[in-house]
């Protein structure tokens, strides 16, 4: 507890020295307790300078993703969340927690995933120190049909979190790819479990991976032209801890205000969806057809018009939609 309080006192006055006496008085603990807390923080990797006659100074917090850093970024205290240095998959861990009875709103964040999960059984590259990997567990009392727009809404939540911290507004490639300056910034994977008798939702997990610190050479050659990171496209650096807190808060808003009332974010989604107005290729198994993306309907489906004039509404998960000219 003393470490948390000493760290917070130093972090609130970045670059300034605080004497042991001032910290002792401010926090109501002994000088010896202050010294022990500082030594404990140093063992955890925090760079805390000490100068005779001046006191202690937090030199740089860097871009650490741990509970202490994230907790300082929340607007208000929050329950049922954890940050891990490493996990197989945040989605997989959330499933285990769900089986153990974890409550609605449980969040798992990680600095590294050893078995990150992408869509259609693909892996999601999740190295340490460069990304944010976050999953949230919800237990909404509804049928699966009510959650059809959830993945699209989750993309809006990510965009809103990034925009809050950077002032830059990402776009969305239908249905849920996050795009900025032609680069895909990450991925979203939604998984759900049904109650056997009622057919209602037992739980749903939304997993989100965001590339933050990567450079072009960090991506495999086959995706290097498409993949990007926040550092590659934003004019300011967004700290991962701040992004984790902002994203959790936007997801909380999604859960409590928008999940069962998706129309509240529909216009926001439409404004961000760069697929509309583009020429696209639609893939169903071995079948490929070209069409014009016309609009997004009230259930977040993509309306397309084929060359023969017929129209169809596509639903997330049914087909793959690829842009023909760049990453759209």
C-alpha positions as CSV (number, residue, x, y, z in Angstrom):
1,X,0.0,0.0,0.0
2,X,2.8,2.4,0.8
3,X,4.4,1.8,-2.6
4,X,1.2,2.6,-4.4
5,X,0.8,5.9,-2.4
6,X,4.5,6.9,-2.9
7,X,4.3,6.2,-6.6
8,X,1.1,8.2,-7.0
9,X,2.6,11.1,-5.2
10,X,5.7,11.2,-7.4
11,X,3.7,10.5,-10.6
12,X,1.3,13.5,-9.9
13,X,4.3,15.8,-9.9
14,X,6.5,14.6,-12.8
15,X,10.0,15.9,-13.0
16,X,9.8,17.4,-9.5
17,X,11.8,16.3,-6.5
18,X,9.8,15.5,-3.3
19,X,11.7,15.2,-0.1
20,X,11.3,12.2,2.2
21,X,10.0,14.5,4.9
22,X,7.4,16.0,2.5
23,X,6.3,12.5,1.4
24,X,6.2,11.4,5.0
25,X,4.0,14.3,6.0
26,X,1.8,14.1,2.9
27,X,1.1,10.4,3.1
28,X,1.1,10.0,6.9
29,X,3.9,7.4,7.0
30,X,7.4,7.3,8.4
31,X,10.5,8.4,6.6
32,X,11.7,4.8,6.8
33,X,8.5,3.6,5.2
34,X,9.0,6.1,2.3
35,X,12.5,4.8,1.8
36,X,11.3,1.2,1.8
37,X,8.6,2.0,-0.7
38,X,11.0,3.7,-3.0
39,X,13.4,0.7,-2.9
40,X,10.5,-1.6,-3.6
41,X,9.5,0.5,-6.7
42,X,13.0,0.5,-8.0
43,X,13.1,-3.3,-7.7
44,X,10.0,-3.4,-9.9
45,X,11.9,-1.4,-12.6
46,X,10.8,2.2,-11.9
47,X,13.4,4.8,-12.4
48,X,13.4,6.9,-9.2
49,X,16.2,9.4,-8.7
50,X,17.4,10.4,-5.2
51,X,19.4,13.5,-4.6
52,X,20.7,14.8,-1.3
53,X,18.9,17.9,-0.2
54,X,16.2,17.5,-2.9
55,X,14.6,14.2,-2.3
56,X,13.0,11.7,-4.8
57,X,11.9,12.1,-8.4
58,X,10.2,9.8,-10.8
59,X,12.5,10.1,-13.8
60,X,10.3,8.4,-16.3
61,X,7.4,6.0,-16.1
62,X,8.1,4.9,-19.7
63,X,5.3,3.0,-21.3
64,X,4.7,0.4,-18.7
65,X,1.4,-1.6,-18.8
66,X,0.7,-2.7,-15.2
67,X,-2.0,-2.2,-12.7
68,X,-0.4,0.8,-11.0
69,X,-0.1,2.7,-14.3
70,X,-3.6,1.8,-15.5
71,X,-5.3,2.6,-12.2
72,X,-3.9,6.2,-12.3
73,X,-5.5,6.7,-15.7
74,X,-9.1,5.6,-14.7
75,X,-11.5,8.5,-14.2
76,X,-13.0,6.6,-11.2
77,X,-12.1,3.4,-9.3
78,X,-13.2,0.2,-11.0
79,X,-13.6,-3.4,-9.8
80,X,-13.0,-6.7,-11.4
81,X,-10.0,-6.0,-13.6
82,X,-6.4,-7.3,-13.8
83,X,-3.2,-6.7,-15.8
84,X,-0.9,-9.6,-16.5
85,X,2.7,-9.4,-17.8
86,X,2.0,-12.6,-19.9
87,X,-1.0,-14.8,-20.7
88,X,-1.8,-17.4,-23.3
89,X,-4.8,-15.4,-24.5
90,X,-6.9,-12.8,-22.8
91,X,-10.0,-14.3,-24.4
92,X,-9.1,-17.8,-23.2
93,X,-8.5,-16.5,-19.7
94,X,-11.8,-14.7,-19.7
95,X,-13.5,-18.0,-20.6
96,X,-11.8,-19.7,-17.7
97,X,-12.9,-16.9,-15.4
98,X,-16.5,-17.1,-16.8
99,X,-16.6,-20.8,-15.9
100,X,-15.6,-19.9,-12.4
101,X,-18.4,-17.4,-12.1
102,X,-16.7,-14.1,-12.9
103,X,-19.1,-11.2,-12.9
104,X,-20.3,-9.0,-15.8
105,X,-17.7,-6.4,-16.7
106,X,-14.6,-8.5,-15.8
107,X,-11.6,-7.2,-17.7
108,X,-8.3,-8.8,-18.5
109,X,-5.3,-6.9,-19.9
110,X,-1.9,-8.2,-20.8
111,X,1.5,-6.9,-22.0
112,X,2.1,-10.1,-24.0
113,X,0.1,-13.1,-25.3
114,X,1.7,-16.4,-26.2
115,X,-1.3,-17.7,-28.0
116,X,-3.2,-14.6,-29.2
117,X,-6.4,-15.5,-31.1
118,X,-7.6,-13.9,-34.3
119,X,-10.7,-14.4,-36.5
120,X,-11.3,-17.7,-38.3
121,X,-8.8,-19.6,-36.1
122,X,-5.8,-17.3,-37.1
123,X,-3.2,-16.4,-34.5
124,X,-2.7,-12.8,-33.4
125,X,0.9,-11.7,-33.0
126,X,1.2,-10.3,-29.5
127,X,4.8,-9.4,-28.4
128,X,5.6,-7.7,-25.2
129,X,6.0,-4.0,-24.8
130,X,4.4,-2.9,-28.1
131,X,0.7,-3.6,-27.9
132,X,-2.4,-3.6,-25.8
133,X,-4.3,-6.9,-25.5
134,X,-7.6,-6.6,-23.6
135,X,-10.7,-8.8,-23.2
136,X,-13.9,-8.0,-21.4
137,X,-16.5,-10.4,-20.2
138,X,-20.2,-9.5,-20.2
139,X,-23.3,-11.4,-19.1
140,X,-26.2,-9.6,-20.9
141,X,-29.7,-11.1,-20.4
142,X,-30.7,-11.4,-24.0
143,X,-30.8,-13.6,-27.1
144,X,-27.8,-13.9,-29.5
145,X,-29.8,-11.9,-32.1
146,X,-29.7,-8.8,-30.0
147,X,-25.9,-8.9,-30.1
148,X,-25.4,-9.0,-33.9
149,X,-24.1,-5.4,-33.9
150,X,-21.7,-6.0,-30.9
151,X,-18.5,-6.4,-32.9
152,X,-19.2,-3.3,-34.9
153,X,-20.0,-1.4,-31.7
154,X,-16.8,-2.5,-30.1
155,X,-14.9,-1.0,-33.0
156,X,-16.6,2.3,-32.3
157,X,-15.5,2.0,-28.7
158,X,-11.9,1.5,-29.7
159,X,-12.1,4.5,-32.1
160,X,-13.6,6.7,-29.4
161,X,-10.8,5.7,-26.9
162,X,-8.0,6.5,-29.4
163,X,-9.7,9.8,-30.4
164,X,-10.0,10.8,-26.7
165,X,-6.2,10.5,-26.2
166,X,-4.9,11.7,-29.5
167,X,-7.5,13.9,-31.1
168,X,-7.3,11.8,-34.3
169,X,-10.3,9.9,-35.5
170,X,-9.7,6.3,-36.8
171,X,-11.9,4.8,-39.4
172,X,-13.6,1.4,-39.6
173,X,-13.4,-1.1,-42.5
174,X,-16.7,-3.0,-42.3
175,X,-17.4,-4.7,-40.0
176,X,-14.8,-4.0,-37.4
177,X,-11.3,-3.4,-38.7
178,X,-9.6,-0.3,-37.2
179,X,-7.9,1.8,-39.9
180,X,-5.8,4.9,-39.9
181,X,-4.0,6.3,-42.9
182,X,-4.5,3.1,-44.8
183,X,-3.1,0.8,-42.0
184,X,-4.9,-1.7,-39.9
185,X,-4.3,-1.0,-36.3
186,X,-5.5,-4.2,-34.6
187,X,-8.3,-6.7,-34.4
188,X,-11.5,-7.6,-32.5
189,X,-12.7,-11.1,-31.7
190,X,-16.1,-11.7,-30.2
191,X,-16.9,-15.1,-28.7
192,X,-20.1,-16.1,-26.9
193,X,-21.5,-19.0,-24.9
194,X,-25.2,-20.0,-24.8
195,X,-27.3,-21.5,-22.0
196,X,-28.3,-24.9,-23.1
197,X,-32.1,-24.8,-22.3
198,X,-33.1,-21.2,-22.9
199,X,-30.8,-20.3,-25.8
200,X,-30.0,-17.0,-24.0
201,X,-26.5,-15.7,-23.6
202,X,-24.4,-17.2,-20.8
203,X,-21.6,-14.8,-21.5
204,X,-20.0,-12.9,-24.3
205,X,-16.3,-12.0,-24.5
206,X,-14.9,-9.2,-26.7
207,X,-11.2,-9.4,-27.2
208,X,-9.3,-6.4,-28.6
209,X,-5.7,-6.2,-29.8
210,X,-4.2,-2.8,-30.7
211,X,-0.8,-2.2,-32.2
212,X,0.9,0.6,-30.3
213,X,4.7,0.8,-30.5
214,X,5.5,-1.4,-33.6
215,X,7.7,-0.2,-36.4
216,X,7.2,-1.5,-40.0
217,X,10.0,-4.0,-39.7
218,X,8.2,-5.6,-36.7
219,X,5.5,-7.0,-38.9
220,X,5.8,-10.1,-41.1
221,X,6.5,-9.3,-44.7
222,X,3.1,-10.6,-45.9
223,X,1.2,-8.1,-43.8
224,X,3.7,-5.2,-43.7
225,X,1.9,-3.2,-46.3
226,X,-1.4,-3.4,-44.4
227,X,-0.5,-3.5,-40.7
228,X,0.3,-0.4,-38.8
229,X,0.6,0.9,-35.2
230,X,-0.4,4.0,-33.4
231,X,3.2,5.2,-33.3
232,X,3.4,4.9,-37.1
233,X,0.3,7.1,-37.8
234,X,-0.3,9.4,-34.9
235,X,1.4,12.8,-34.3
236,X,1.5,12.1,-30.5
237,X,2.4,9.0,-28.5
238,X,-0.5,7.4,-26.7
239,X,0.6,5.6,-23.6
240,X,-0.7,2.0,-23.4
241,X,-1.9,2.4,-19.8
242,X,-3.9,5.5,-20.7
243,X,-5.3,3.6,-23.7
244,X,-6.2,0.6,-21.6
245,X,-8.2,2.8,-19.1
246,X,-9.9,4.9,-21.9
247,X,-10.9,1.7,-23.8
248,X,-12.3,0.1,-20.6
249,X,-14.3,3.2,-19.9
250,X,-15.7,3.3,-23.5
251,X,-16.5,-0.4,-23.3
252,X,-18.3,0.2,-20.0
253,X,-20.4,2.9,-21.7
254,X,-21.1,0.4,-24.5
255,X,-22.3,-2.2,-22.0
256,X,-24.5,0.0,-20.0
257,X,-25.9,2.5,-22.5
258,X,-25.5,1.1,-26.0
259,X,-25.4,-2.7,-26.1
260,X,-29.1,-3.2,-26.2
261,X,-29.7,0.2,-27.9
262,X,-27.2,0.1,-30.8
263,X,-29.0,2.9,-32.6
264,X,-27.2,5.3,-30.2
265,X,-23.9,4.7,-32.0
266,X,-25.2,3.9,-35.4
267,X,-24.5,7.4,-36.9
268,X,-21.0,7.4,-35.3
269,X,-20.3,4.0,-37.0
270,X,-21.6,5.2,-40.3
271,X,-19.5,8.3,-40.1
272,X,-16.4,6.2,-39.5
273,X,-17.1,3.4,-42.0
274,X,-14.8,3.9,-45.0
275,X,-16.1,0.9,-46.8
276,X,-19.3,2.7,-47.9
277,X,-18.8,4.2,-51.4
278,X,-16.0,1.8,-52.2
279,X,-15.7,-0.9,-54.7
280,X,-15.4,-4.2,-52.9
281,X,-14.9,-7.9,-53.5
282,X,-17.2,-10.3,-51.6
283,X,-15.9,-13.8,-50.8
284,X,-18.1,-16.8,-49.9
285,X,-16.0,-19.9,-49.9
286,X,-14.7,-20.2,-53.5
287,X,-17.2,-17.7,-54.8
288,X,-16.0,-14.1,-55.5
289,X,-18.2,-11.2,-56.6
290,X,-17.6,-7.5,-57.1
291,X,-20.0,-4.9,-55.9
292,X,-20.4,-1.3,-54.7
293,X,-20.8,-0.8,-51.0
294,X,-23.9,1.4,-50.7
295,X,-24.8,1.9,-47.1
296,X,-24.9,0.5,-43.5
297,X,-28.3,-0.5,-42.4
298,X,-29.9,-0.2,-38.9
299,X,-28.5,-3.5,-37.8
300,X,-25.0,-2.6,-39.0
301,X,-25.2,-4.8,-42.0
302,X,-23.5,-3.7,-45.2
303,X,-25.7,-3.1,-48.2
304,X,-24.0,-3.8,-51.5
305,X,-25.1,-3.3,-55.1
306,X,-23.9,-5.8,-57.7
307,X,-23.2,-4.9,-61.3
308,X,-26.6,-6.3,-62.5
309,X,-28.4,-3.8,-60.2
310,X,-29.4,-6.3,-57.5
311,X,-28.7,-5.4,-53.9
312,X,-27.9,-7.6,-50.9
313,X,-27.3,-6.9,-47.2
314,X,-24.3,-8.7,-45.7
315,X,-24.0,-9.6,-42.1
316,X,-20.8,-9.8,-40.1
317,X,-19.3,-13.3,-40.1
318,X,-21.2,-14.5,-43.2
319,X,-18.7,-13.2,-45.8
320,X,-15.3,-11.6,-46.2
321,X,-15.3,-8.2,-47.8
322,X,-12.1,-6.9,-49.4
323,X,-11.3,-3.6,-50.9
324,X,-10.0,-3.4,-54.4
325,X,-8.1,-0.2,-54.1
326,X,-6.0,-0.1,-51.0
327,X,-7.0,-1.2,-47.5
328,X,-10.7,-0.4,-47.4
